[in-house]
């Protein structure tokens, strides 16, 4: 079924819910049938300027109901674009079975090429979207659709190993995502019992979540009939070749579209490194003139990019951006070429300085690795040192999965004051002396640890903080970016349990951030064996949390001076 309507709205007034007689006309074609190569029909709405010649087309594909049109759509029409908004396969009004991400490469290709052939299209196609609507762009790009000329995949991943897992640890947020965002529509489509709207799922979450998170994770009955893929994911460890269908890194050389990669320092754990990896991969493949990177002080979501705050920390009036304008300006560059000046390829927000820095490359020119070695706490202190040179010794950390370290902010994203973690037996803290001059870092923070433990498997979490003179300890990235399960230290899929007394080296490389540590501030890191609810718990028995309930407490020893942190120090920007 196809319906059409022509409405007169001013774009700004449309977003404010008001009508204006001076607005451009927008034609809305609803419920368009877009055929896929296997005969499945996906449904879409088209917004376009009324009564104009063929235009470039922007494609937005989502599992979250296309009827909730992004604010960018009306602004794009005002710039002369047609915007096609489509329900993903098996979601809302689209046919087929939903299996997250699995069909998005082919479905994205087919949708882009279908849009390019329509009479209202001039054959040039761009894509936009954040999170899942960002991932679908990369997956489609792996198929090299010839009509795709520009894309803005925001806040999304680069590898399956950093998306479903982080350092070999299962990302527990997949449970929340499935419960809140995906399962309700699947129940409604199949007439299954349980909440059938997002609001209904949220209303019962307080009572449902403790049961849903119970061990073993794979025994959860709630999704068996509606989301078998949830359990299939758990059956495949990181590094399993099965995940190749979700990989994007092997395809950078074939991407000819202009790609803007965008994330936030407090985005989901996969986001900042995903943006950096995808940008760097494109540059290495020869796409430097047509790729960009923007990372700001934001949590996950479009709305977050407009905010000056992330969590409890305010980064000042420069922190927010006009996300819609940034996306459209990038798409204009490739779909509506002009003589306008081209922005620098890399733009990052430096926390502490609370200002943006434009960079010619990533890693930043002039970056200098600064090695700080972990040193045991002195008698009477609970805080070890970050020093040059190191000293001999070891620090011991208690780790009990039955009583894990819990985020005092209950897993709320953003920057918070984590001074309360200091002094705990299950958290090790190391910091520098107060700085006598400012230190600015931009880039990859590398942690190298030498460890042994009383248990055959364990996880190690690292976090980096800026500690103010009054003791406020701000985290500088989201939790889970520097995380490793020891049994997956070689990457998987095989696990390597640890013998008692065996010393193992670990290298954590996924954290990226940017911060200026001011004079009088301290650079701090913490180490712990858990940090719920961000990721699943290591049972420390050698068994996996998918299949077992038994836990084992233990202790982890961190050896000095071979345990260290390497900071990416850059010249202070003016």
QUIKAGI-V97196 format. One record per helix or strand of 3 or more residues. SS is the DSSP state (H for helix, E for strand). FROM is the first residue (numbers start at 1). TO is the last residue. If there is no record, write none. Layout:
SS|FROM|TO / SS|FROM|TO
//
This chain:
E|3|8 / H|11|16 / E|25|35 / E|41|49 / E|55|62 / H|71|78 / E|82|87 / H|104|117 / E|121|130 / H|132|141 / E|148|154 / H|160|162 / E|169|171 / H|173|190 / H|198|203 / H|205|212 / H|217|219 / H|228|234 / H|241|246 / H|249|254 / E|258|264 / H|271|284 / H|288|290 / E|291|296 / H|303|306 / E|309|311 / H|323|335 / E|346|351 / E|355|359 / E|368|375 / E|383|387 / E|393|399 / H|401|403 / H|419|421 / E|427|431 / E|439|453 / E|459|467 / E|473|475 / E|483|485 / H|486|488 / E|504|517 / E|522|528 / E|554|560 / E|564|570
//
